[in-house]
């Protein structure tokens, strides 16, 4: 539904018509000073940006384009609340059967919420005012034409068309369900466009897992056994005596840097260099984790050379982490890949939102140019700027604030354990773990050697962090409030 401020516009038209009828018979001539002191505002405005104008970005970054821009604007503020069941643009044709430039299911536009729920990581809260009762505000909406060779009637042609507003304030949502996995029937299925995502923070809880049972999780080190000398050891992941070391569920905060979604027919967003620091990983009793969690933990290790008095008497030994054992300062570099169908809430709080159609790449007036592209001289070389590509294009150049990010479910970090194993091996390489004579003799009878190990990894991972890929996490603050009255999810 479209709700324009009809009273204001209607009053303006009435006054204009009344003035035209009543004042026409008695027009009064004004001198220059009187004209200078007179102000007014037209309902419609028309502007032209010539190809050689300094404000024409195409002339700066695509000198041979010869494109001018005509903009027809409405000098008014409009209220808009709208639901679009299925927005599909640029489907088929050169894109192929079933492929669209833009394909969004269950798209809604409303006003911003009055509050954000702190109990769900700042999800939009419409409890005090129903969302369907709010409206987005569009200040000075306009339609703009890109005209190639505008000064030559014989070769003049329309190169592009876009619709936008000088400022848009509202909440755009895509989809009706915040599911735990990507959807093929809800939300953003395909997006040709440009979206800047502002940097933010968040946290996840990891799944409890076992370390040391897989072949790529073997660790090595050195021991100094009283009376028996120094020996190397390597854990034996495949041994029946290796039960593994418990890595408990932990809360891990992270920092998400600003990133972009930029390109044609995209289905996922990829954020790189997401930094997280696991300050402490308890791997034995002595922490807030119940000691029963570690009751059965054990590694079987092979000694090299074997402990001997003329003949080998200890080839293998069982090893348990002593109370207070832990890994500290693990720096991680996470790549976060999220299906666009799992992004739902897009708050709009400024300019830079537009929908365009063009026959070739266009840098529309006022579009975002990334500092890394500022010195480049061709559109093809600009990889981080809002270059509208051939076909349909949707742009959100003003950074989208996703808010605090919190995963709904625990995440699996087992993929990082092989790296941790290598880091532990590197850390233990330059030291010898002392083993008493009693422990050595106990190993002969099958008793485990118990040692408390504190393994600091901060120095090793500060400049070379462990890497992890996280995919398609259900985010708490992406829950959707229906833009409908009653119990309907979409209307």
N, C-alpha and C positions, 0 to 999 in steps of 0.2 A: 504494500500500500504506500502511496505517495501523499504526504501531507505538506503542501506548500503553505507559506504564511499568506493565505489568501486575503486576510483583512488588510494587511499592510499594502500588498500589491493592488488590491481592488481600490483602496482609498487613494493610492497614488494615481491610478488611472482615472478615477472620478475627478480628482482635483485638476489633473492635466486637461481632461476634456472640458471641465467647467471653465478653466482659465482660457482655453482656446476659443470657446464660444463667446464668453463674456468680454474677453480682452481684445479680440480681433478688431472690433470697430474703433477702438481707441488706443492704438499702439503708441508707445511713448519712446521717442528717440533718446538713447543714452550715449553720453560721451565716453571717451576711453577710461577715464577715472572711475566712472560709474559702472562700466562693464567690468573693470578689474576687481571691484568690490562685490560683484555678484557671483554667488556660487550656486551650484545645482548638481544633480546626479541623474544620469540617464539610466533607464531600466536595462538597456542593452548596450554593450560596448563592442567595438571592432578594432582590432590592432593588427599590425603587419610588421614582421621582422624580416628584413631583406637579407639575401644571401651574404652580402658583404658587411652586414652589421656586426659590430664588435661583440654583441650579446648572442650572436648565432654560433652555437657550439659546433655546428656542422662545418662552418667556414674555418674553424680553428683546427679541427681534427680530421676533416675530410674535405680538403680544399677544392677538389674537382666536382663536388656534389651539386653545387649551384641550386640549393634548396632554400626557399623562403617559407615562412610560416604565417598563416592567417588564423587569428583566434577570435571567435565570437563568444562573448561572455554574458552571463546574466548577473547583473549587479544586485544580488539579493542573497538571503540566507534561506536555505531549504531544509525542512525536516523530512527524514526518510526512514521508514521502517519497512523492511522487505524480506521476503523468503523466496528463494529460487530453488525449486526441487532438483533441477538438473541443468547446470550451466555447461554447455558443450560448444566450443568454438574451434573452427579450423579442423574439422574431423574429415578423415578420408583424403581423397585427392593425392597430393604429393606426399602426404604423411603416411599413406597406406591405410588399408582397411582397418577400421576400428581404432585408429590412433588419432588423438586430438591434440591440438596445441594447448587447449585448456579444457579440463574435464573435472568438474567439482560437483559432488553430490550433496544436497541438503545445505545450501549456502544461506546464511542469514545475516542481516545487517540491522543493528539496533543502536540505542544509546549506550554509553558506558555505564557500568554499575556504580552505585553510590558507595559500595564497600567491596573489600576483598577479604575472603574468609581466611583468617590466620590458621585455622585448623586443617586446611587442605592446601597448604603452600600457596596461599593468596589466589585461590580460584575466584573468578568473578562471582560476587554475591548479590543476587537480586531479590533477597528475602523481604526487604522493606518496600521495594517498588517492583512490580512484575515487569519482566523484560519487555513483554509485548506492549507495555505502556510507555516505553521510552523510544526515542528516535535519534538517529545519527544526524549531525548538523553538517550540511554542505555549504560552505561560504563561497559565493561567487563561482558557481559551476560554469564550465565552458566546454566548447567543442573546438578543436584545432585541426587545421588542414596543413599538411606538408606538401608544397607545390614545387615540383622540379621545373627549372627554367621559367620562373614566374614572369619574366620580362619579355618572353618570346611566345607570341600567340601560336606560332606554327608548331612548336615543340613542347608547349606547356602540358604538364600532366600531374595528376594527383598521385603523390608517392606514399601518402600515409594519412591516417585519421586517428585522433585520440579524443577521449572524453575524460574529464577530470574536474577538479575544483581547486580553488586556491588554498583551501584548508578543509580537511575532513576530520571530524571528531566522532568516534563511535566504536562499537565492538563488532568485528566481523568474525563469524564462526563458520567452520566447515565440518559438516557431519552432525550426527545426533547421538553417537555412542563413543565413549572413550574406552575402546576395547584393549585387550591385552596383546593383540597381534594386528598386523596390517589388514585392512579391509579392501575388498575389490568392489564393494557396493556402497561405500560411505566415505565422505570426506574428499580430500584432494587426491585424485587419481593421476592427474597429469598437469603439470604447470610449466608453461613457457613464460618466463618472466624473471624479475629481479627482486630479491628480498634481502634486506640487511637485518641480521639478527644481533641485537645488542648483547654485549657480554653480561654474564650473570654468574650466580653461584648455586650450589645445590649439594645434595648428599645422597648416598645409596647405602643400603645394607647388603653385605655380601652373604652368600650361602656358605654354610659350614662345609668344609671339604677335608680330604686326607692328602697329606704330602708324603712322597717317598715310595709310593707303590708302583708308579709307572716307570718304564725304562728310561724315559728322558728326565727323571727326577732324582737320579743318583747323585750323591754328594761325596766328596773326597776330602781328606785332611790328614793330620799327623798326630800320633800319640807317643808319649814317652813313658814306657812301663818300667817301674822301679825294678832294678836288677836285670831286666830283660831288654833294655835299650829302646831305641827309637824305631818306630814303624809307621808306614803309611796305611791308611785304611780307605776303603770305598764301600759305600752302602750297596746292598743287594736287593733291588726292588722286587725281583722275581722270587725271592726266597719265601718259603712258607712261614718262616719266623719273622718276616717283616710285616707288621700290621699297619705301619704308617704313623705319621704324626698329625694330630688334629690341628687344623687351622680353623678357629671358631668363627662364627658370624661376627662381623665388625661393621661399625658405621664409618664410612669413608666420605669426608667432605671433598668437594672438587670445585675448581674454577673453570668456567666455560668462557673462552675468549670470544670476541665478536667474530662472526663469520657470515658468509653469503650463500644464498641459493640463487644461482645465476646460470641460465641456459634454457635450451628448448626441450620441451616435453620431459621434464624431470619428474622422477617418482620418489626421490629420497633426498634428504639433506645430510651433508657430511660435515661434521665439526672436528677439526684436528687440533692437536696440542692442548687437549683438555688436561690440566694439571691436577694431580691429587697426591697427597702425602699420607702414607699410613705410618703414623708415628710409632705405633707399637703393635706387633703381632705376638700375642702370648702363645707359646707352644708347649707349655707345661703348667702345672698347678702353681698357685701363688698370685693369681690375678683375680679379677672379678668373675672370671669364668669358673664354674664349679669344677673341682678337682676330678670328679667322676668322669668328666668329658675325656680326660687324658688317661684313664685307668688302664686301657689296653694298648696304649701307644708303644711302639718299639720298632727299631731298625735292626736288621742283621747286617753286620759289616764283615768284609774280608780284609785280613791283615797281610801286608806285604812289606818286608818278608814276614813269614809266620814267626810267632814267638817260639823260641826253641832252646832246649838244652841238649845239644848234639842232634836231636831229632825234633821235628815240629810237634809242639804240644798244643798250640792254639792257632788254628788257621782262620777260624771265624769267631765272632763274639756278638752277643746281643747288646744293644745300646738303648738306653732310655734317657730322655731329657730330664734333668733335675729340676726341682722346684725353682721357679723364677726365671726359667729359660725364656728367651724372647728374641724376636728380630725387630730392630728399630730403624726408623728413618728410611723406609722404602719409598722412593720417589717414583711416580708413575706418569706416563704420557699415554693418555687414552684417546682413541679415535671413536667418536660417537656417530653412528650412522642410524638415522631415523627415517622410516617411511613417512612421506608427507601426509598420508592418510591418518597418521597418529598425532599430527599437529592440528589443533582445533580452534584455539582462541587467539585471535590476532587483534589486539587493541590498536586503533588508529587515533593518533593524537597530533597530527600536523599535516604538512603538505607532502607532495611526492607520490601520491597514490593515483594511478591512472590505468586505463585500459586502452590499448591501441592496436591498430591494424596497419601494416606497412608492406610495401612490395620489395623493400630491401632494408638493410640495416640503417637505423636512424637514431641520432642522438638528439632527443627532443629538448626544446628550450627548458632550462632549469633542472635538467636531469643530473643525477649524482655522477660526479667524476672522481674516482678514487685518486688519492695523492700519488700512488704508484704509477698512474697512467697520465699524470699531468703533463709530462714532457713528451709524450708520444705524438706522432703525427698521422696516424691512420686508425680507423675504427677497428680494423682486423687485429691490431696489436694491443688493443686495450682489453685486458682480461678481467678486470675487477670493477668495471664501471657499468652504469645502466644503459647499455646499448640495446635498444629495442630491435630484435631480430625479425627477419622476414616472417610474415604471418601474424597471428594474434600474440599479444604480449601484455602481461599484467605486472605492474611495478609497485613495490612498496619501498621506496628509497629511504623514507624516514625510518630509523632503526626500530624494529619491532621488539618491545619489551616482553619477554616470556615470563618474567618473574622468577621466584625461587623454584628450582627444579628438584623434584624428589621422586624417585622411582617407587611405583606402587608395590613391586615385587622384589625379592632378593635377587641379586645378580651373581652369575657364576664367574669366578675369577680363576678357575683352574687353568686357563690358558697361560696365565702368567707364572705358574709354578715351575716350569722348566727353567725359566730365566732366573727365578729365585734360587733354584738349585745351583746354577752356575755361579751366581753371585756369592752364595755361601761357600762354595768350593774355593773361589778366589780369595775370600776373606780368611779362610782357614789355612791357606797355603803357606803363609809365612810364620806360623806358630805351631807349637806342640802342646797338645792337651795332656796334662799330667795324669797318669793312671797309677794308683797305689798298688803295692804288692798284693794287698788283700783283694782288691778288685780284680787283679790279674788271676789270682788263684781261684776267685769266685767264678770267673769266666770259664775255668776248666770244668766246673760242675754245672754249667748252663745258666748261672745267675747273670742278669744283665749288668753291664757297667753303667752307672748312673752319674751323669755329669751335668752341671748347670752351665749352659752356654748363653751368653748375650752377644748377639751378632749384629754389630752396627753396619748399616748399608748406606747411610746418608752420603758419605763422601764418594762412594762408588756410583751412586745413582743420581747425584745432583746434576751432573752434566750429561749423563748417559742413563736416563731413567728406563725402568722396565716398561714395556709397551703392552697395551691391551686394547682389543676391539670390543665395543659394546654396541649391540644392535637392538632396535625396536623395543625400547623400554616404555612401559605404560607410565605416563607422568601424572602425578596427583593433580596438578593445577590445570590439566587440560580437560577436566570434567566440563560438560556442556549444559548450560541452562537453556531449555527450549524457548523459542521466541513465539510462544503461543499462550493463550488462556486455557484454563482447565488442565486436564491431564494429557493433552496431546504433545507428542514429541516434535511433530512438524506439521505445519498447517499452511 
